[in-house]
Amino acid sequence: MAEVDNEKAVGSSAASDVPSEREGALNVAPDGGIRAWLVVLGGFLTYFATFGFLNSYGTFQAFYQDHHLRGTSPSAISWIGSLQLFLLFIGGIVIGPIFDAHGSKVLFWPGTVIYVLSMVLTSLATEYYQLMLAQGVMLGVGNAMLFYPTISAISQWFDRRRGYALGVVMAGSCLGGIVWPISIERMIATIGFPWAMRVSALVCLLVLLPSCFLVVPRVAPRAPSEASGVRLKGIFADSRYTLLTAGFFFVFWGMFIPFYYLTLYGQFIGMSSFAANNLLPVLNAGSFIGRIASGLLADKLGRFNVTYICALVGGILLLCLHAVTTAPCLVVFSVFYGFLSGGLISLQPACVAQITKSMEMIGLNIGVMMAICSFGVLTGSPIGGAFMAADDGGFEGFITFSGVILLFGSFLVFCSRLAANRDVLKVF
């Protein structure tokens, strides 16, 4: 294949999904340029509409308990949100290789249709099984089809500045996590739940359409015959990858639980439903800062170094929630926990890319890890709800479980970092 420089890549992007280049240059990322930053912009918009909306499920959890699903246990309702995350994560084992073999367009266009349609169908749902199918299954599948092309493409366009670029993209989900909970609650109060979902669907459609053109891979897709030759066999031969995967399994298992129950915990300590719902935007505001700041720090101090520190401090902070019994303290907790969790979400793909030998494999490597982590995010929130039921609505077991699991995950991430380089003072 003929080598193409950044200027030619900009001009040819409209006609082709990716620029063509010699095999020897596949792993040389431009780390900037108009085309690369347009991919970042597309990723930011995508995550605002998808992951940002998903981060607002705590608002739906509280609404369903009081209205559509009154009388249903919190644990059962949380399965809807957990299923979204599960399908988002496990979808990577299928969608990652599809991206490697075919590029982004075959995923982005149908993913946008499925995602928007899921919101429209949710607006018509009134029963538990209907919400599970529309908001749980369809939204999760559509989210996955948009998530992996974005995160994989960014890793191809950036190397030295990968942490920062991914942080900016992930910040889009935080901005969505600030805007969506407030908007959804206000729209439900003024125009009702069905029209709130339809308006949300229209906004997401308008945001995702430009992203269908902006998010493109840099490395030419491999032909299906080539892609089929790359199997899962041997993917865990790298101890760094194996330990990192195990670490993030436990990190995500514990980390996402508070996202679903923070609103309920606020009400538990005496906050009004309006004030408690605003904890989610506060958490996501902290996450917005954390995702960008952690990316900048990671590029200077090392991605693995910043990742395990975020997980360690996050686990300790989560255990400190036992002592948080006032609204001001819970607001402070939300800001700092959002900051740390935001760093973990944005740095996970950066760590995978750092130990991936060929960018032709990035979709598969990220997808397999996310698929394994999916079982943690699927069961975490329902287990948290079961602890609440066992405590007669209390949060003691819920907090302890989440914190300990997150701390164990931080230990495994640290072990992965040692497997990569035993010099703990080295930037890695």
Backbone hydrogen bonds, N-H to C=O, Kabsch-Sander energy under -0.5 kcal/mol:
donor,donor_aa,acceptor,acceptor_aa,energy
9,A,5,D,-2.1
10,V,6,N,-1.9
11,G,7,E,-1.6
12,S,8,K,-2.0
13,S,9,A,-0.9
13,S,10,V,-0.6
15,A,12,S,-0.8
16,S,12,S,-1.6
25,A,22,R,-1.8
26,L,23,E,-1.4
28,V,25,A,-1.6
29,A,27,N,-1.0
31,D,157,W,-1.8
37,W,33,G,-2.2
38,L,34,I,-1.9
39,V,35,R,-1.6
40,V,36,A,-1.6
41,L,37,W,-2.2
42,G,38,L,-2.5
43,G,39,V,-2.4
44,F,40,V,-2.6
45,L,41,L,-2.3
46,T,42,G,-2.3
47,Y,43,G,-2.6
48,F,44,F,-1.7
49,A,45,L,-1.8
50,T,46,T,-2.0
52,G,47,Y,-2.8
54,L,50,T,-2.4
55,N,51,F,-2.1
56,S,53,F,-1.2
57,Y,54,L,-1.5
59,T,56,S,-1.7
60,F,56,S,-0.8
61,Q,57,Y,-2.9
62,A,58,G,-1.9
63,F,59,T,-2.1
64,Y,60,F,-3.3
65,Q,61,Q,-1.6
66,D,62,A,-1.2
67,H,63,F,-1.6
69,L,64,Y,-2.1
70,R,67,H,-1.5
72,T,69,L,-2.4
77,I,73,S,-2.1
78,S,74,P,-2.2
79,W,75,S,-0.7
79,W,76,A,-0.8
80,I,77,I,-1.6
81,G,77,I,-0.7
82,S,78,S,-2.7
83,L,79,W,-2.4
84,Q,80,I,-1.5
85,L,81,G,-1.8
86,F,82,S,-2.8
87,L,83,L,-2.6
88,L,84,Q,-2.1
89,F,85,L,-2.8
90,I,86,F,-3.3
91,G,87,L,-1.5
92,G,89,F,-1.4
93,I,90,I,-1.5
94,V,91,G,-1.2
95,I,91,G,-3.2
96,G,92,G,-2.1
98,I,94,V,-1.4
99,F,95,I,-2.5
100,D,96,G,-2.1
101,A,97,P,-2.0
102,H,98,I,-2.7
103,G,99,F,-2.2
107,L,104,S,-1.5
108,F,104,S,-2.8
109,W,105,K,-1.6
111,G,107,L,-1.9
112,T,108,F,-2.3
113,V,109,W,-1.8
114,I,110,P,-2.6
115,Y,111,G,-2.5
116,V,112,T,-2.4
117,L,113,V,-2.4
118,S,114,I,-2.0
119,M,115,Y,-1.1
120,V,116,V,-1.7
121,L,117,L,-2.5
122,T,118,S,-1.9
123,S,119,M,-1.7
124,L,120,V,-0.6
124,L,121,L,-0.9
125,A,121,L,-0.6
125,A,122,T,-0.9
131,L,127,E,-2.2
132,M,128,Y,-2.5
133,L,129,Y,-2.1
134,A,130,Q,-2.7
135,Q,131,L,-1.7
136,G,131,L,-1.4
137,V,132,M,-1.9
138,M,133,L,-2.5
139,L,134,A,-1.4
140,G,136,G,-0.9
141,V,137,V,-2.4
142,G,138,M,-2.7
143,N,139,L,-2.3
144,A,140,G,-2.0
145,M,141,V,-2.0
146,L,142,G,-0.9
146,L,143,N,-0.8
147,F,143,N,-2.4
148,Y,144,A,-1.7
150,T,146,L,-1.0
151,I,147,F,-2.3
152,S,148,Y,-2.3
153,A,149,P,-1.9
154,I,150,T,-2.1
155,S,151,I,-1.3
156,Q,152,S,-1.0
156,Q,153,A,-0.6
157,W,153,A,-1.6
158,F,154,I,-1.4
162,R,159,D,-1.5
165,A,161,R,-2.6
166,L,162,R,-2.8
167,G,163,G,-1.9
168,V,164,Y,-2.3
169,V,165,A,-2.1
170,M,166,L,-3.0
171,A,167,G,-1.6
172,G,168,V,-0.6
172,G,169,V,-1.5
173,S,169,V,-0.5
173,S,170,M,-1.0
174,C,170,M,-1.1
175,L,171,A,-2.5
176,G,172,G,-2.1
177,G,173,S,-2.2
178,I,174,C,-1.3
179,V,175,L,-2.5
180,W,176,G,-3.1
182,I,178,I,-0.8
183,S,179,V,-2.7
184,I,180,W,-3.3
185,E,181,P,-2.0
186,R,182,I,-2.3
187,M,183,S,-2.8
188,I,184,I,-2.7
189,A,185,E,-1.8
190,T,186,R,-1.5
191,I,187,M,-3.2
192,G,187,M,-1.0
192,G,188,I,-0.7
196,A,192,G,-1.8
197,M,193,F,-2.0
198,R,194,P,-1.7
199,V,195,W,-2.5
200,S,196,A,-1.8
201,A,197,M,-2.1
202,L,198,R,-1.9
203,V,199,V,-2.3
204,C,200,S,-2.4
205,L,201,A,-2.1
206,L,202,L,-2.2
207,V,203,V,-1.8
208,L,204,C,-2.6
209,L,205,L,-1.9
211,S,207,V,-0.7
212,C,208,L,-1.4
212,C,209,L,-0.6
213,F,209,L,-0.5
213,F,210,P,-1.3
214,L,210,P,-1.7
215,V,211,S,-2.3
216,V,214,L,-0.9
222,R,100,D,-1.9
226,E,223,A,-0.8
227,A,223,A,-2.7
228,S,224,P,-2.5
229,G,225,S,-0.6
229,G,226,E,-0.9
230,V,227,A,-1.6
231,R,229,G,-0.9
235,I,232,L,-2.4
237,A,234,G,-1.4
239,S,237,A,-0.8
242,T,238,D,-2.2
243,L,239,S,-2.5
244,L,240,R,-2.1
245,T,241,Y,-2.5
246,A,242,T,-2.3
247,G,243,L,-2.6
248,F,244,L,-2.5
249,F,245,T,-1.7
250,F,246,A,-1.7
251,V,247,G,-2.4
252,F,248,F,-2.6
253,W,249,F,-1.5
254,G,250,F,-1.9
255,M,251,V,-2.7
256,F,252,F,-1.4
257,I,254,G,-0.5
259,F,256,F,-0.9
260,Y,256,F,-0.7
260,Y,257,I,-1.4
261,Y,257,I,-1.1
262,L,258,P,-1.7
265,Y,261,Y,-2.5
266,G,262,L,-2.2
267,Q,263,T,-1.9
268,F,264,L,-2.1
269,I,265,Y,-1.7
270,G,267,Q,-1.2
271,M,266,G,-2.6
276,A,272,S,-2.9
277,N,273,S,-2.1
278,N,274,F,-1.3
279,L,276,A,-1.4
280,L,277,N,-1.2
282,V,278,N,-1.6
283,L,279,L,-2.8
284,N,280,L,-2.5
285,A,281,P,-1.9
286,G,282,V,-2.0
287,S,283,L,-2.0
288,F,284,N,-2.3
289,I,285,A,-1.7
290,G,286,G,-2.4
291,R,287,S,-2.6
292,I,288,F,-1.3
293,A,289,I,-2.9
294,S,290,G,-2.6
295,G,291,R,-1.0
296,L,292,I,-2.1
297,L,293,A,-2.6
298,A,294,S,-2.8
299,D,295,G,-1.8
300,K,296,L,-0.8
300,K,297,L,-0.6
301,L,297,L,-3.8
302,G,298,A,-1.9
304,F,428,F,-1.2
306,V,302,G,-2.1
307,T,303,R,-1.9
308,Y,304,F,-2.3
309,I,305,N,-1.5
310,C,306,V,-2.2
311,A,307,T,-2.2
312,L,308,Y,-2.3
313,V,309,I,-2.6
314,G,310,C,-2.2
315,G,311,A,-2.1
316,I,312,L,-2.0
317,L,313,V,-2.7
318,L,314,G,-2.2
319,L,315,G,-1.8
320,C,316,I,-1.5
321,L,318,L,-1.2
322,H,319,L,-1.5
323,A,320,C,-1.7
324,V,321,L,-1.1
325,T,323,A,-0.9
330,L,326,T,-2.0
331,V,327,A,-2.1
332,V,328,P,-2.0
333,F,329,C,-2.5
334,S,330,L,-2.3
335,V,331,V,-1.9
336,F,332,V,-2.1
337,Y,333,F,-3.1
338,G,334,S,-2.1
339,F,335,V,-2.0
340,L,336,F,-2.2
341,S,337,Y,-2.8
342,G,338,G,-2.3
343,G,339,F,-1.5
344,L,340,L,-1.7
345,I,341,S,-2.2
346,S,342,G,-2.0
347,L,343,G,-1.9
348,Q,344,L,-1.2
350,A,346,S,-0.6
351,C,347,L,-2.5
352,V,348,Q,-2.0
353,A,349,P,-2.5
354,Q,350,A,-1.7
355,I,351,C,-1.1
355,I,352,V,-0.6
356,T,353,A,-1.1
357,K,355,I,-0.6
361,M,358,S,-2.0
362,I,359,M,-0.9
365,N,361,M,-2.7
366,I,362,I,-2.4
367,G,363,G,-2.3
368,V,364,L,-2.8
369,M,365,N,-1.7
370,M,366,I,-2.6
371,A,367,G,-2.2
372,I,368,V,-2.0
373,C,369,M,-2.3
374,S,370,M,-1.2
375,F,372,I,-1.1
376,G,373,C,-1.0
377,V,373,C,-1.8
378,L,374,S,-2.0
379,T,375,F,-1.3
380,G,376,G,-2.0
381,S,377,V,-0.6
383,I,379,T,-2.2
384,G,380,G,-2.4
385,G,381,S,-2.6
386,A,382,P,-2.3
387,F,383,I,-2.3
388,M,384,G,-1.8
389,A,385,G,-2.2
390,A,386,A,-2.3
391,D,387,F,-1.7
392,D,389,A,-1.5
393,G,388,M,-3.3
394,G,388,M,-0.6
394,G,391,D,-0.8
399,I,395,F,-2.4
400,T,396,E,-2.1
401,F,397,G,-2.5
402,S,398,F,-2.0
403,G,399,I,-2.5
404,V,400,T,-2.5
405,I,401,F,-2.2
406,L,402,S,-2.0
407,L,403,G,-2.2
408,F,404,V,-2.2
409,G,405,I,-1.9
410,S,406,L,-1.9
411,F,407,L,-1.7
412,L,408,F,-1.8
413,V,409,G,-2.2
414,F,410,S,-2.0
415,C,411,F,-2.0
416,S,412,L,-2.0
417,R,413,V,-2.1
418,L,414,F,-2.1
419,A,415,C,-2.2
420,A,416,S,-1.5
421,N,417,R,-2.4
424,V,422,R,-1.2
426,K,423,D,-1.6
428,F,301,L,-0.8
428,F,426,K,-0.7
